[in-house]
Amino acid sequence: MGLYKTGRLPATRPAVLGDLSLYSTGPLPSPPPTYSVPGERLGRPLGGLYPLDGNGTYGDCTIAGVAHCIEAWNYGLHQGDPIPDEQQVVQTYFDLTGGEDTGLNESEVLKTWQREGLFGEKIAAYAPVNPRHLLELHQAVAFYGGCYLGIQCPESAQRAFQRQEETGHVVPWVYEGEETEDGHCVVALGYGPNGGLHVSTWGGLAVLEASFLAHYLEEAWCILPHQLIEAKKDSLGLDLASLEADLRRV
C-alpha cells in the first residue's frame, strides 16, 4: 500500500474484559438516527480538524487516533484540553515503539493511556464493543463520544479516500472483495442515516458503509474519559466499578 500509511498491529483482547453491553446497568436507549461528527455542529468547515498527525509518513495511526479522541471530546463535551500537535503525536508513537516504525496494538495503547497516561492525561476506563453489532457501535458513538476502531484496510479504501480528496465529494468505503492484512486505526465520531460510520483518518473524514464494516472491522473500543464521567455521573448507564475492577486485572 503506497498512498497512505496504516500501522495497527493485529488485534488482541484481554480475556477478563466483557463487551461494553455487559457492563450496562440496563438496556441502553436507542441512539438517534444520525449523529454529526463533533465540529460539524459548530458550523465550521472540517478542513484542519482531526489532522494527519504524521500518518502520511509513519504508521502512527493508533496515536493519531488518541489525539482525535481528545479533540472530539473537546468539541462534544465543551472542554479545553490541550490537543497534541503532529510532533507530539509522532514522538509519543516512537516512545512507545522503542524508536522503530513498527505500528502499535490498540489494546496496549489503551492500557497505557489508562494506567500511565498519554499527553499528560489518563482515561478513566475503556471496554470492547462488539464489532459485529452496528447498534452497539452507534450507541458508543452517540452516548460515549466515539469508538476507537481497528480495521483491515484494503487498497480500495485508499483509492476511495484519494478520490474524495481530489474531488471534494464523499466517496464511501464499501466492500469490493479485496483481501488484506494491513491494519489501520480510525476513530468513529458520527454516523449517517444509512448506518455507515463517519471516521477520522488521514487528515479527513471517511464514511465506512455497512458492507465494509462487516468484512473489515476487526475490533472496536469505547473509551471513557474522566470528563464524560463527570458530565454524566449517574446517567452514565454503566457499572463503572465492575469495569474498573476488570481493567485492574488486565
Protein Blocks (a to p, Z undefined) as FASTA:
>chain_A
ZZbcchiacddddfkbccfklmpgbdcddddfbdcdehjlnopafehpapfkoplmbccl
lmmmmmmmmmmmmmmnopabdcddfklmmmmmmmmnoopaebpafklmmmmmmmnogehi
acfbdcdddfklmklmmmmmmmnopacddddddfklmmmmmmmmmnopacddddehiacf
bdcddddfbdcfkopacddeehiacdddfklmmmmmmbdcddddfklmmmnmmmnopafk
lmmmmmmmZZ
